[in-house]
């Protein structure tokens, strides 16, 4: 079984530990999840693990499904059958990739097979669960996130007015489905979708988003026939696109009045009706707070960090020393100041008087 690509990996980090250390590890896992880290912790996966062949499934998780594996080494861990199964799966991945994948953390100095003393580790006796979780977060999120959907998108809940746990769970389920749909689309399909939602009219939500086809042509850069072809090609992913005449046209008015109407339905069995409203909020929320350029870059990475408070990024534009704005400010100051030679002549005239 080959390791999944980084974009296809479901978790940022998986945790391997002994049951005797569960209280500490649970606090770490809870803290990580609240910080937006996608963490594999068995208590979070109770429903998903139900009925599965755990030997095979856990092998896949610890070998293929996470970017990093944190091993909580202890005297209890050394003698646990399941912990050692997880460790062997992780070590096989680390051996194949020849890069840092296993991140060891020690409760004590018990020797663990395959964990060399020369490998850097964290001494958990010096860390609270909160401080260790922060260390993991810094390791996991060293740069921009790619193909990332936060586990608790609280800003998406707020945008959609969700206050009940039931409604939040419903939104999370649809958001995950839409995220999977986006990963199955081509780059051009995703780019067109971005411009559709970003510039379309939301007045008829939650049933549809619509846009003048000529406006979509201009903002996307795609010719009209390509727009129609791309939208027709995503029908299998739950999208439905149709054309109609603009109802607000005045008689005799020049220009194209053809509108494109887009709907999307989550094809999951338990999905609610009219899920395009959630999809629209996801797209708009993913670029909230960004300038247009940075927003498009986040969208190309499928980075939905802006949907959660702990992972939201404050857009910063460092200004180079020779930037046009600084140069313009200097020019304005020079214009406002009196010319130097004029000031000198005025000074001389004053002395003659």
C-alpha contacts under 8 A as a table, 3 or more apart, distances in Angstrom:
res1	aa1	res2	aa2	distance
2	X	64	X	7.28
3	X	63	X	6.84
3	X	64	X	4.57
3	X	65	X	7.61
3	X	93	X	7.36
4	X	7	X	7.97
4	X	8	X	5.86
4	X	9	X	6.02
4	X	64	X	5.50
4	X	65	X	6.60
5	X	8	X	5.20
5	X	9	X	6.35
6	X	9	X	5.31
6	X	67	X	6.79
7	X	146	X	6.54
7	X	147	X	5.50
8	X	65	X	7.87
8	X	147	X	7.84
9	X	12	X	7.54
9	X	64	X	7.24
9	X	65	X	4.75
9	X	66	X	5.46
9	X	67	X	6.95
10	X	38	X	7.57
10	X	65	X	5.58
10	X	66	X	6.23
11	X	14	X	6.82
11	X	38	X	4.89
11	X	39	X	5.52
11	X	40	X	6.32
11	X	65	X	6.14
11	X	66	X	4.52
11	X	67	X	6.69
12	X	37	X	6.30
12	X	38	X	5.07
12	X	39	X	5.98
12	X	66	X	5.26
12	X	67	X	5.04
12	X	68	X	6.39
12	X	140	X	6.66
13	X	37	X	7.69
13	X	38	X	6.64
13	X	39	X	5.07
13	X	40	X	6.39
13	X	66	X	5.25
13	X	67	X	5.75
13	X	68	X	4.71
13	X	69	X	5.50
13	X	70	X	7.02
13	X	140	X	7.67
14	X	39	X	5.63
14	X	40	X	4.49
14	X	41	X	6.65
14	X	61	X	7.73
14	X	62	X	6.83
14	X	66	X	6.09
14	X	68	X	6.50
14	X	69	X	4.87
14	X	70	X	6.28
15	X	39	X	7.51
15	X	40	X	6.23
15	X	41	X	6.05
15	X	69	X	5.97
15	X	70	X	5.07
15	X	71	X	6.26
15	X	72	X	7.61
16	X	69	X	7.22
16	X	70	X	6.19
16	X	71	X	4.90
16	X	72	X	6.19
16	X	83	X	6.26
16	X	86	X	6.61
16	X	87	X	7.30
17	X	21	X	6.76
17	X	22	X	7.29
17	X	25	X	7.59
17	X	71	X	6.21
17	X	72	X	5.02
17	X	73	X	7.03
17	X	77	X	6.23
17	X	83	X	6.12
18	X	21	X	5.57
18	X	22	X	6.75
18	X	72	X	7.59
18	X	74	X	7.85
18	X	76	X	5.97
18	X	77	X	4.81
18	X	80	X	6.70
18	X	83	X	6.34
19	X	22	X	5.01
20	X	23	X	7.74
20	X	76	X	6.76
21	X	24	X	5.81
21	X	25	X	6.35
22	X	25	X	4.99
22	X	26	X	5.77
23	X	26	X	5.27
23	X	27	X	6.56
24	X	27	X	5.37
24	X	28	X	6.51
24	X	129	X	6.27
25	X	28	X	4.97
25	X	29	X	6.11
25	X	129	X	7.30
26	X	29	X	5.00
26	X	30	X	6.07
26	X	41	X	7.93
27	X	30	X	5.17
27	X	31	X	6.14
27	X	129	X	5.79
27	X	130	X	7.39
28	X	31	X	5.19
28	X	32	X	6.14
28	X	129	X	4.85
28	X	130	X	6.26
28	X	132	X	7.03
28	X	133	X	5.31
29	X	32	X	5.05
29	X	33	X	6.16
29	X	39	X	6.80
29	X	41	X	6.71
29	X	133	X	7.49
30	X	33	X	5.22
30	X	34	X	6.22
31	X	34	X	5.14
31	X	35	X	6.30
31	X	129	X	7.83
31	X	130	X	6.37
31	X	133	X	6.22
32	X	35	X	5.06
32	X	36	X	6.48
32	X	37	X	5.26
32	X	38	X	7.62
32	X	39	X	7.04
32	X	133	X	5.69
32	X	134	X	7.59
32	X	136	X	7.97
32	X	137	X	7.03
33	X	36	X	5.12
33	X	37	X	5.15
33	X	38	X	6.31
33	X	39	X	6.57
33	X	151	X	6.81
33	X	152	X	7.66
34	X	37	X	7.41
34	X	152	X	7.39
34	X	310	X	7.18
35	X	137	X	7.70
35	X	310	X	5.13
35	X	311	X	6.82
36	X	150	X	5.28
36	X	151	X	6.03
36	X	152	X	6.86
36	X	308	X	7.30
36	X	310	X	6.07
36	X	311	X	5.96
37	X	137	X	6.88
37	X	140	X	7.93
37	X	150	X	7.13
37	X	151	X	7.29
38	X	150	X	7.06
38	X	151	X	6.17
40	X	44	X	7.26
40	X	45	X	7.50
41	X	44	X	5.59
41	X	45	X	6.80
42	X	45	X	5.15
42	X	46	X	6.42
43	X	46	X	5.54
45	X	48	X	5.13
45	X	49	X	5.92
46	X	49	X	5.30
46	X	50	X	6.21
47	X	50	X	5.24
48	X	52	X	7.90
49	X	52	X	5.53
49	X	54	X	7.16
52	X	57	X	6.96
53	X	56	X	5.64
53	X	57	X	6.03
54	X	57	X	4.94
54	X	58	X	5.63
55	X	58	X	5.66
55	X	59	X	6.22
56	X	59	X	5.16
56	X	60	X	6.44
57	X	60	X	5.18
57	X	61	X	6.35
58	X	61	X	4.91
58	X	62	X	6.08
58	X	86	X	6.77
59	X	62	X	5.47
59	X	63	X	5.85
59	X	85	X	7.47
59	X	86	X	6.42
59	X	89	X	5.56
60	X	63	X	5.17
60	X	64	X	5.36
60	X	65	X	6.55
60	X	89	X	7.84
61	X	64	X	5.53
61	X	65	X	4.68
61	X	66	X	6.84
62	X	65	X	6.43
62	X	66	X	6.93
62	X	69	X	6.97
62	X	86	X	5.97
62	X	87	X	7.72
62	X	89	X	5.72
62	X	90	X	5.19
63	X	66	X	7.74
63	X	89	X	5.05
63	X	90	X	5.01
63	X	91	X	7.92
63	X	92	X	7.01
63	X	93	X	5.29
64	X	93	X	7.33
66	X	69	X	6.95
67	X	101	X	6.89
67	X	140	X	7.96
68	X	100	X	7.95
68	X	101	X	4.85
68	X	102	X	6.06
68	X	103	X	6.96
68	X	140	X	7.74
69	X	90	X	6.94
69	X	101	X	6.08
69	X	102	X	4.86
69	X	103	X	5.92
70	X	102	X	5.94
70	X	103	X	4.67
70	X	104	X	5.70
70	X	105	X	6.97
71	X	87	X	7.52
71	X	102	X	6.98
71	X	103	X	6.25
71	X	104	X	4.85
71	X	105	X	5.96
72	X	77	X	7.44
72	X	104	X	6.39
72	X	105	X	5.04
72	X	106	X	5.77
72	X	107	X	7.05
73	X	76	X	7.97
73	X	77	X	5.72
73	X	78	X	7.25
73	X	104	X	6.91
73	X	105	X	6.00
73	X	106	X	4.72
73	X	107	X	6.16
73	X	108	X	7.26
73	X	110	X	7.35
73	X	112	X	7.06
74	X	77	X	5.00
74	X	78	X	6.42
74	X	106	X	6.13
74	X	107	X	5.27
74	X	108	X	5.49
74	X	109	X	7.18
74	X	110	X	5.81
75	X	78	X	5.39
75	X	79	X	7.17
75	X	108	X	7.13
75	X	110	X	5.40
76	X	79	X	5.81
76	X	80	X	6.62
77	X	80	X	5.36
77	X	83	X	6.23
77	X	84	X	7.56
78	X	83	X	7.81
78	X	84	X	7.22
78	X	110	X	7.39
78	X	111	X	7.47
78	X	112	X	5.84
79	X	84	X	7.74
80	X	83	X	5.27
80	X	84	X	6.18
81	X	84	X	5.35
81	X	85	X	6.30
82	X	85	X	4.95
82	X	86	X	6.28
83	X	86	X	5.17
83	X	87	X	6.17
84	X	87	X	4.83
84	X	88	X	6.09
85	X	88	X	5.28
85	X	89	X	6.39
86	X	89	X	5.23
86	X	90	X	6.25
87	X	90	X	5.08
87	X	91	X	6.04
88	X	91	X	5.02
88	X	92	X	6.17
89	X	92	X	5.27
89	X	93	X	6.57
90	X	93	X	5.20
90	X	94	X	6.27
90	X	101	X	7.79
90	X	102	X	6.82
91	X	94	X	4.92
91	X	95	X	6.02
91	X	102	X	7.32
91	X	114	X	7.53
92	X	95	X	5.15
92	X	96	X	6.31
93	X	96	X	5.28
93	X	97	X	6.20
93	X	101	X	7.72
94	X	97	X	5.31
94	X	98	X	5.76
94	X	99	X	6.30
94	X	100	X	6.79
94	X	101	X	5.63
94	X	102	X	6.83
95	X	98	X	5.35
95	X	99	X	7.90
100	X	103	X	7.42
103	X	121	X	6.80
104	X	115	X	7.91
104	X	120	X	7.45
104	X	121	X	5.01
104	X	122	X	6.59
105	X	121	X	5.30
105	X	122	X	4.52
105	X	123	X	5.99
105	X	124	X	6.32
106	X	109	X	6.81
106	X	121	X	7.08
106	X	122	X	6.25
106	X	123	X	5.27
106	X	124	X	5.63
106	X	125	X	7.94
107	X	123	X	6.65
107	X	124	X	5.32
107	X	125	X	6.23
108	X	123	X	7.94
111	X	115	X	7.56
112	X	115	X	5.58
115	X	119	X	7.20
116	X	119	X	5.63
117	X	120	X	7.73
123	X	126	X	5.82
123	X	127	X	7.13
124	X	127	X	4.94
124	X	128	X	7.39
124	X	132	X	7.62
125	X	128	X	7.88
127	X	130	X	7.77
127	X	131	X	5.74
127	X	132	X	5.66
128	X	131	X	5.25
128	X	132	X	6.15
129	X	132	X	5.21
129	X	133	X	6.02
130	X	133	X	5.11
130	X	134	X	6.32
131	X	134	X	5.09
131	X	135	X	6.37
132	X	135	X	4.95
132	X	136	X	6.36
133	X	136	X	5.09
133	X	137	X	6.19
134	X	137	X	4.95
134	X	138	X	6.23
135	X	138	X	5.25
135	X	139	X	6.36
136	X	139	X	5.06
136	X	140	X	6.03
137	X	140	X	5.04
137	X	141	X	5.90
138	X	141	X	5.43
138	X	142	X	5.99
139	X	142	X	5.85
141	X	144	X	7.20
141	X	145	X	6.99
145	X	148	X	6.05
145	X	301	X	7.32
145	X	303	X	5.84
145	X	305	X	7.72
146	X	301	X	4.94
146	X	302	X	5.98
146	X	303	X	5.44
147	X	183	X	7.91
147	X	301	X	5.99
147	X	302	X	4.66
147	X	303	X	5.50
147	X	304	X	7.89
148	X	302	X	6.33
148	X	303	X	4.92
148	X	304	X	5.80
148	X	305	X	6.88
149	X	153	X	7.92
149	X	176	X	7.70
149	X	179	X	7.43
149	X	303	X	6.78
149	X	304	X	5.21
149	X	305	X	6.64
150	X	153	X	5.66
150	X	304	X	6.89
150	X	305	X	6.28
150	X	307	X	7.13
150	X	308	X	6.38
150	X	311	X	7.65
152	X	172	X	7.80
152	X	308	X	6.56
153	X	156	X	5.38
153	X	157	X	6.53
153	X	172	X	7.59
153	X	307	X	5.02
153	X	308	X	4.42
153	X	309	X	7.71
154	X	157	X	4.99
154	X	158	X	6.27
154	X	307	X	6.64
154	X	308	X	5.16
154	X	309	X	6.68
155	X	158	X	5.01
155	X	159	X	6.16
155	X	285	X	7.92
155	X	306	X	7.68
155	X	307	X	5.01
155	X	308	X	5.20
155	X	309	X	6.42
156	X	159	X	5.06
156	X	160	X	6.30
156	X	281	X	6.90
156	X	282	X	6.81
156	X	285	X	6.93
156	X	307	X	5.36
156	X	308	X	7.22
157	X	160	X	5.28
157	X	161	X	6.08
157	X	162	X	5.03
157	X	163	X	7.51
157	X	168	X	6.31
157	X	171	X	7.36
158	X	161	X	4.96
158	X	162	X	6.01
158	X	163	X	7.82
159	X	162	X	7.83
159	X	281	X	7.09
160	X	278	X	7.51
160	X	281	X	7.38
162	X	167	X	5.78
162	X	168	X	5.94
163	X	167	X	6.99
163	X	168	X	7.13
164	X	167	X	5.30
164	X	168	X	6.29
165	X	168	X	5.06
165	X	169	X	6.07
166	X	169	X	5.20
166	X	170	X	6.25
167	X	170	X	5.00
167	X	171	X	6.23
168	X	171	X	5.10
168	X	172	X	6.08
169	X	172	X	5.05
169	X	173	X	6.16
170	X	173	X	5.24
170	X	174	X	6.37
170	X	271	X	7.55
170	X	272	X	7.73
171	X	174	X	5.20
171	X	175	X	5.97
171	X	278	X	6.93
172	X	175	X	4.99
172	X	176	X	6.16
173	X	176	X	5.27
173	X	177	X	6.38
173	X	271	X	7.78
174	X	177	X	5.01
174	X	178	X	6.15
174	X	266	X	6.53
174	X	271	X	6.76
174	X	275	X	7.17
174	X	278	X	7.27
175	X	178	X	5.11
175	X	179	X	6.07
175	X	278	X	7.03
175	X	279	X	6.98
175	X	282	X	7.43
176	X	179	X	5.01
176	X	180	X	6.29
177	X	180	X	5.17
177	X	181	X	6.27
177	X	266	X	6.65
177	X	268	X	7.67
178	X	181	X	4.92
178	X	182	X	6.23
178	X	266	X	7.20
178	X	279	X	6.59
179	X	182	X	5.15
179	X	183	X	6.44
180	X	183	X	5.17
180	X	184	X	6.49
181	X	184	X	5.18
181	X	185	X	6.62
181	X	237	X	6.29
182	X	185	X	5.26
182	X	190	X	6.74
183	X	186	X	7.95
185	X	189	X	5.95
185	X	190	X	6.25
185	X	234	X	7.65
186	X	189	X	5.16
186	X	190	X	6.28
187	X	190	X	5.22
187	X	191	X	6.12
187	X	300	X	7.79
188	X	191	X	4.99
188	X	192	X	6.15
188	X	230	X	7.88
189	X	192	X	5.26
189	X	193	X	6.19
189	X	230	X	6.04
189	X	231	X	7.51
189	X	234	X	7.84
190	X	193	X	5.02
190	X	194	X	6.13
191	X	194	X	5.13
191	X	195	X	6.51
191	X	220	X	7.49
191	X	300	X	7.78
192	X	195	X	5.30
192	X	196	X	6.15
192	X	220	X	6.19
192	X	227	X	7.51
192	X	230	X	7.99
193	X	196	X	4.98
193	X	197	X	6.27
194	X	197	X	5.47
194	X	198	X	5.93
194	X	283	X	6.96
194	X	299	X	7.77
195	X	198	X	5.00
195	X	199	X	5.84
195	X	200	X	7.73
195	X	216	X	6.98
195	X	219	X	6.69
195	X	220	X	6.03
196	X	199	X	5.61
196	X	200	X	5.33
196	X	210	X	7.82
196	X	211	X	7.00
196	X	216	X	6.60
197	X	200	X	5.17
197	X	201	X	7.94
197	X	209	X	7.09
197	X	280	X	6.15
197	X	283	X	6.89
197	X	284	X	7.30
198	X	283	X	7.53
198	X	284	X	6.48
199	X	211	X	7.27
199	X	216	X	7.67
200	X	209	X	6.05
200	X	210	X	5.38
200	X	211	X	4.66
200	X	212	X	7.93
201	X	204	X	7.63
201	X	209	X	5.71
201	X	210	X	5.36
201	X	211	X	6.02
202	X	205	X	5.42
202	X	208	X	7.29
202	X	209	X	5.20
202	X	210	X	7.11
203	X	209	X	7.48
204	X	207	X	5.91
204	X	208	X	5.64
204	X	209	X	6.46
205	X	208	X	5.16
205	X	209	X	6.40
205	X	276	X	7.58
205	X	277	X	5.89
206	X	274	X	5.74
206	X	275	X	7.09
206	X	276	X	6.26
206	X	277	X	4.74
207	X	263	X	6.63
207	X	274	X	5.55
207	X	276	X	6.88
207	X	277	X	7.37
208	X	261	X	6.47
208	X	262	X	5.48
208	X	263	X	4.81
208	X	264	X	7.72
208	X	276	X	6.57
208	X	277	X	7.64
209	X	261	X	5.97
209	X	262	X	5.37
209	X	263	X	6.76
209	X	276	X	7.93
210	X	259	X	6.61
210	X	260	X	5.43
210	X	261	X	4.33
210	X	262	X	6.00
211	X	215	X	7.17
211	X	216	X	6.81
211	X	259	X	5.52
211	X	260	X	5.39
211	X	261	X	6.77
212	X	215	X	5.28
212	X	216	X	6.39
212	X	246	X	7.99
212	X	257	X	6.85
212	X	258	X	6.04
212	X	259	X	4.41
212	X	260	X	6.17
213	X	216	X	5.04
213	X	217	X	6.18
213	X	224	X	7.28
213	X	258	X	6.10
213	X	259	X	5.45
213	X	260	X	5.79
214	X	217	X	4.96
214	X	218	X	6.33
214	X	224	X	7.55
214	X	256	X	6.85
214	X	258	X	7.88
215	X	218	X	5.12
215	X	219	X	6.27
216	X	219	X	5.32
216	X	220	X	5.82
216	X	221	X	7.99
217	X	220	X	5.46
217	X	221	X	5.59
217	X	222	X	5.39
217	X	223	X	5.81
217	X	224	X	6.08
217	X	227	X	7.49
218	X	221	X	5.43
218	X	222	X	7.47
222	X	226	X	6.17
222	X	227	X	6.21
223	X	226	X	5.40
223	X	227	X	6.36
224	X	227	X	5.07
224	X	228	X	6.41
225	X	228	X	5.26
225	X	229	X	6.24
226	X	229	X	4.94
226	X	230	X	6.03
227	X	230	X	5.27
227	X	231	X	6.19
228	X	231	X	5.27
228	X	232	X	6.08
229	X	232	X	5.15
229	X	233	X	6.18
230	X	233	X	5.08
230	X	234	X	6.83
231	X	234	X	5.64
231	X	235	X	7.22
231	X	239	X	7.80
231	X	240	X	7.90
231	X	241	X	6.43
232	X	235	X	5.75
232	X	240	X	7.75
232	X	241	X	6.98
233	X	236	X	7.36
234	X	237	X	5.36
234	X	238	X	7.20
234	X	239	X	5.97
235	X	238	X	5.50
235	X	239	X	4.73
235	X	240	X	5.82
236	X	239	X	7.09
237	X	267	X	7.91
238	X	264	X	5.42
238	X	265	X	5.16
238	X	266	X	6.24
238	X	267	X	6.28
239	X	262	X	7.04
239	X	263	X	5.66
239	X	264	X	4.37
239	X	265	X	6.56
240	X	262	X	5.81
240	X	263	X	5.09
240	X	264	X	6.19
241	X	260	X	6.84
241	X	261	X	5.54
241	X	262	X	4.58
241	X	263	X	6.39
242	X	260	X	5.81
242	X	261	X	5.26
242	X	262	X	6.77
243	X	258	X	6.63
243	X	259	X	5.47
243	X	260	X	4.61
243	X	261	X	6.01
244	X	258	X	5.80
244	X	259	X	5.19
244	X	260	X	6.54
244	X	261	X	7.42
245	X	257	X	5.78
245	X	258	X	4.74
245	X	259	X	5.76
246	X	249	X	5.79
246	X	257	X	5.21
246	X	258	X	5.92
246	X	259	X	5.90
249	X	253	X	6.92
249	X	257	X	6.92
250	X	253	X	5.61
263	X	274	X	7.87
263	X	276	X	6.03
264	X	274	X	7.18
264	X	275	X	6.29
264	X	276	X	4.87
264	X	279	X	7.92
265	X	273	X	7.15
265	X	274	X	6.04
265	X	275	X	5.31
265	X	276	X	6.39
266	X	271	X	5.97
266	X	272	X	7.82
266	X	275	X	6.15
267	X	271	X	6.94
268	X	271	X	5.32
271	X	275	X	7.82
272	X	275	X	6.59
274	X	277	X	6.86
275	X	278	X	5.53
275	X	279	X	6.64
276	X	279	X	4.85
276	X	280	X	6.00
277	X	280	X	5.11
277	X	281	X	6.27
278	X	281	X	5.14
278	X	282	X	6.20
279	X	282	X	5.07
279	X	283	X	6.35
280	X	283	X	5.25
280	X	284	X	6.22
281	X	284	X	5.26
281	X	285	X	5.69
282	X	285	X	5.08
282	X	286	X	5.91
282	X	304	X	7.80
282	X	307	X	7.35
283	X	286	X	5.26
283	X	287	X	7.06
284	X	287	X	5.77
284	X	288	X	6.36
285	X	288	X	4.97
285	X	304	X	7.88
285	X	306	X	6.38
285	X	307	X	5.92
286	X	295	X	7.52
286	X	298	X	7.53
286	X	299	X	7.18
286	X	303	X	7.18
286	X	304	X	4.94
286	X	305	X	6.86
286	X	306	X	5.18
286	X	307	X	6.06
287	X	290	X	5.46
287	X	291	X	7.95
287	X	292	X	7.99
287	X	294	X	7.90
287	X	295	X	4.61
287	X	296	X	7.49
287	X	298	X	7.11
287	X	299	X	7.39
287	X	306	X	6.88
288	X	295	X	7.64
288	X	306	X	6.64
289	X	306	X	7.97
289	X	313	X	7.94
289	X	314	X	6.88
289	X	315	X	6.48
290	X	293	X	7.77
290	X	294	X	5.69
290	X	295	X	5.13
290	X	314	X	7.72
290	X	315	X	5.54
291	X	294	X	5.43
291	X	295	X	5.89
291	X	315	X	7.41
292	X	295	X	5.06
292	X	296	X	6.24
293	X	296	X	5.34
293	X	297	X	6.37
294	X	297	X	4.95
294	X	298	X	6.20
294	X	315	X	7.97
295	X	298	X	5.16
295	X	299	X	6.23
296	X	299	X	4.94
296	X	300	X	6.14
297	X	300	X	5.13
297	X	301	X	6.39
298	X	301	X	5.13
298	X	302	X	6.11
298	X	303	X	5.18
298	X	304	X	7.51
299	X	302	X	4.78
299	X	303	X	6.03
299	X	304	X	7.75
300	X	303	X	7.68
304	X	307	X	5.78
305	X	308	X	6.05
305	X	311	X	5.14
305	X	312	X	5.33
305	X	313	X	7.17
306	X	309	X	7.14
306	X	311	X	6.49
306	X	312	X	4.30
306	X	313	X	6.44
307	X	311	X	7.83
307	X	312	X	6.87
308	X	311	X	5.58
308	X	312	X	5.84
309	X	312	X	5.22
319	X	323	X	6.23
320	X	323	X	5.08
321	X	326	X	7.02
322	X	326	X	6.56
322	X	327	X	6.39
323	X	326	X	5.41
323	X	327	X	6.21
324	X	327	X	5.00
324	X	328	X	5.95
325	X	328	X	5.02
325	X	329	X	6.19
326	X	329	X	5.04
326	X	330	X	6.26
327	X	330	X	5.13
327	X	331	X	6.22
328	X	331	X	4.99
328	X	332	X	6.17
329	X	332	X	5.07
329	X	333	X	6.26
330	X	333	X	5.12
330	X	334	X	6.26
331	X	334	X	5.09
331	X	335	X	6.19
332	X	335	X	5.02
332	X	336	X	6.14
333	X	336	X	5.07
333	X	337	X	6.16
334	X	337	X	5.26
334	X	338	X	7.87
335	X	338	X	7.45
338	X	342	X	7.01
338	X	343	X	6.85
339	X	342	X	5.34
339	X	343	X	6.46
340	X	343	X	5.20
340	X	344	X	6.36
341	X	344	X	5.03
341	X	345	X	6.26
342	X	345	X	5.17
342	X	346	X	6.17
343	X	346	X	5.11
343	X	347	X	6.19
344	X	347	X	5.07
344	X	348	X	6.32
345	X	348	X	5.11
345	X	349	X	6.24
346	X	349	X	5.12
346	X	350	X	6.26
347	X	350	X	5.14
347	X	351	X	6.47
348	X	351	X	5.15
348	X	352	X	6.41
349	X	352	X	5.19
349	X	353	X	6.46
350	X	353	X	5.32
